[in-house]
Amino acid sequence: MNYGELLKNAKENMNGNCKACKVCNGEACRGVMPGPGGKATGDGFVRSYLKLQQIKVHMDTIYEEDTIDTSCTFFGQKFAFPAFAAPIAGTPIQYGPQYDQQAYTKAVVDGCKNAGTLAFTFFDPNDSDTLKSIIEADGWGIPTIKPWPLQVMADQFKAAEQAGALAVCTDVDGAGLALVQGGKNPVGPKSVKQLSTLVQSVKIPVIIKGIMTVAGAKKAVDTGAYAIVISTHGGRVQDQTPAPIEMLEEIYAAVKGKIKIFIDGGIRSGVDVFKCLALGADAVLIGRPYPVAVYGGGMEGATFYTNMLAAQFKETLMMTATKNVSEINREKVFIDKNF
Ligand SMILES: Cc1cc2nc3c(=O)[nH]c(=O)nc-3n(C[C@H](O)[C@H](O)[C@H](O)COP(=O)(O)O)c2cc1C
């Protein structure tokens, strides 16, 4: 398999909402929802991609050659490199019937595990089967829970813990999801007190996804969570936001050392992973390329794509005189003056 073949297969296997573009930058799918597009004008998704491209890496290859270690440790587990698959809900509607939610989740969980990384997954309160893949993978996955009514969330937090999941996540920005706002379990904002209650209700680490301001990051610290994900949900919950990467440095300055910082939005290569770490992230999540990898190559497609990113990441460390992830810092990157 090569990446070109994977994209070609994906395009054939999907329902046409996603074009499996060579560069997944949000242009061809602006506003396509259901589908992979950003909300309304689609600018949120497009900007996330473009802003990352304004960051460049500084090369330095004068150093004594040594082993390069790309590994990282979270939740007491070692991973091949700091990039995880982001949660993706509703694959049959968004991408086509070839993968129902459970089949997609199974492919991405196992595919990432095989490559030494981890997948975040959508946890449907109406379908406990969406936890099954994580149980079958001995807890190797992070169920992600929308900001439903508090009791529904509390039950799901417990179920995630009982399933043996390494950690549990809640995408608080899911409050802006038009598709689920008026459903059986309406989504909505949650207070620091409500989130603290959830964090305290389980022994596993809790990740709060969808933070985009210093104030939001400080509130997340107050909940006792393990990590935040700086994220706009891929531009799907609010039009006209800054790109997550534009918020990273100031959020890092405000909360570094108090909470782990993950980020997502437009990250498409191992080089992009490196840039995010240079600006203060501990790890990244990658969204849309994973359904493309799965529709194009099943579980093997997810493994292939992850290994490809890992190789690009390792090469970037080699080309920038960086022996391991802890040596990645702000001096390793150049930021375009128009950033
Ligand atoms: C079709 C689709 C479904 C998504 N479903 C969820 C979800 O259920 N929960 C969630 O936290 N994020 C969801 N996201 C957002 C991703 O987890 C992630 O934040 C975003 O896609 C990252 O940007 P990227 O796709 O540019 O990498 C979804 C994104 C897409 C495109």
The ligand as an SDF file (V2000), in Angstrom:
LIG
                    3D

 31 33  0  0  0  0  0  0  0  0999 V2000
  -16.8660   14.0050   10.8140 C   0  0  0  0  0  0  0  0  0  0  0  0
  -16.2870   14.4660   12.1120 C   0  0  0  0  0  0  0  0  0  0  0  0
  -16.8350   14.0020   13.2990 C   0  0  0  0  0  0  0  0  0  0  0  0
  -16.2930   14.4190   14.5190 C   0  0  0  0  0  0  0  0  0  0  0  0
  -16.8060   13.9360   15.6950 N   0  0  0  0  0  0  0  0  0  0  0  0
  -16.2660   14.3270   16.8740 C   0  0  0  0  0  0  0  0  0  0  0  0
  -16.7640   13.8280   18.1060 C   0  0  0  0  0  0  0  0  0  0  0  0
  -17.6940   13.0450   18.1590 O   0  0  0  0  0  0  0  0  0  0  0  0
  -16.1760   14.2460   19.2500 N   0  0  0  0  0  0  0  0  0  0  0  0
  -15.1420   15.1340   19.2340 C   0  0  0  0  0  0  0  0  0  0  0  0
  -14.6360   15.4790   20.2920 O   0  0  0  0  0  0  0  0  0  0  0  0
  -14.6510   15.6150   18.0890 N   0  0  0  0  0  0  0  0  0  0  0  0
  -15.1790   15.2360   16.9140 C   0  0  0  0  0  0  0  0  0  0  0  0
  -14.6740   15.7310   15.7510 N   0  0  0  0  0  0  0  0  0  0  0  0
  -13.5410   16.6490   15.8100 C   0  0  0  0  0  0  0  0  0  0  0  0
  -12.2240   15.8740   15.8350 C   0  0  0  0  0  0  0  0  0  0  0  0
  -12.1150   15.0520   16.9480 O   0  0  0  0  0  0  0  0  0  0  0  0
  -11.0250   16.8200   15.8230 C   0  0  0  0  0  0  0  0  0  0  0  0
  -11.1190   17.7220   16.8930 O   0  0  0  0  0  0  0  0  0  0  0  0
  -10.8600   17.5970   14.5290 C   0  0  0  0  0  0  0  0  0  0  0  0
  -11.3130   16.8490   13.4270 O   0  0  0  0  0  0  0  0  0  0  0  0
   -9.3860   17.9530   14.3780 C   0  0  0  0  0  0  0  0  0  0  0  0
   -9.1340   18.6160   13.2120 O   0  0  0  0  0  0  0  0  0  0  0  0
   -8.5700   17.8700   11.8890 P   0  0  0  0  0  0  0  0  0  0  0  0
   -9.6600   17.0280   11.3760 O   0  0  0  0  0  0  0  0  0  0  0  0
   -8.2580   19.0380   11.0020 O   0  0  0  0  0  0  0  0  0  0  0  0
   -7.3400   17.0920   12.2660 O   0  0  0  0  0  0  0  0  0  0  0  0
  -15.2000   15.3210   14.5260 C   0  0  0  0  0  0  0  0  0  0  0  0
  -14.6540   15.7740   13.3190 C   0  0  0  0  0  0  0  0  0  0  0  0
  -15.1930   15.3470   12.1200 C   0  0  0  0  0  0  0  0  0  0  0  0
  -14.5640   15.8330   10.8460 C   0  0  0  0  0  0  0  0  0  0  0  0
  1  2  1  0
  2  3  1  0
  2 30  2  0
  3  4  2  0
  4  5  1  0
  4 28  1  0
  5  6  2  0
  6  7  1  0
  6 13  1  0
  7  8  2  0
  7  9  1  0
  9 10  1  0
 10 11  2  0
 10 12  1  0
 12 13  2  0
 13 14  1  0
 14 15  1  0
 14 28  1  0
 15 16  1  0
 16 17  1  0
 16 18  1  0
 18 19  1  0
 18 20  1  0
 20 21  1  0
 20 22  1  0
 22 23  1  0
 23 24  1  0
 24 25  2  0
 24 26  1  0
 24 27  1  0
 28 29  2  0
 29 30  1  0
 30 31  1  0
M  END
$$$$
